[in-house]
């Protein structure tokens, strides 16, 4: 736990050096028990961003692709938390069971439903893994949307805005794909229009759910809560 707190402190310091991070809705992460924290994926630093906003009192789990295991720095950072290494591009049942076990132990697990970083900055079609995990562990999902982190660069310290949505539970009356649409549309509605990508299109396969967000402005972001 001591190593985990050290890495959280380092994560916050790194982010402070490269960005001005503003969080709206941070109090929603203080809820009791386990939850999945699901957000869009824009940058290599996304995992550090998500890690840094989770309350210190929470024990953190996460899912990471096996390729990061080969790098000693990322391995040390990620193994400071209850990391589950997953084989990308296939159904890794052992890894999925490990994540369910984390949630049932009361941990917070961060996951990017899209599975990989967006090359355009806009949302890609998500996989059904996050929804499946929430159902299997009977855990709620807290959606999070962020933007601005993709502007980090040499001598550039942009404002990164993070909006945390209300906790939501999966709807077992829906199929997994439709329930995943429901989650991603919540994330999309919290983003500025140019970041909504796949979920701003009628081709998203989300039907009427998708049409409801196409003309929605992003939720207002408070700039009074820096991390």
Buried (B, 14 or more C-beta within 10 A) or exposed (E): EEEBEEBBEBBBEBBBEBBBBBBBBBEBBEBEEBBBBBBBBBBEBBBBBBBBBBEEEBBBBBBBEEEBBEEEEBBEBBBBBBBBBBEEEEEBEEBBEBBBBBBEEEBBBBBBBBBEBBEEBBBBBBBBBBBBBBBBBEBBBBBBBBBBBBBBEEEEEBBBBBBBBEBBEBEEEBEBBBBBBBBBBBBBBBBEBEBBBBBBBEEBBBEEBBEEBBEBEBEEBEEEBEB
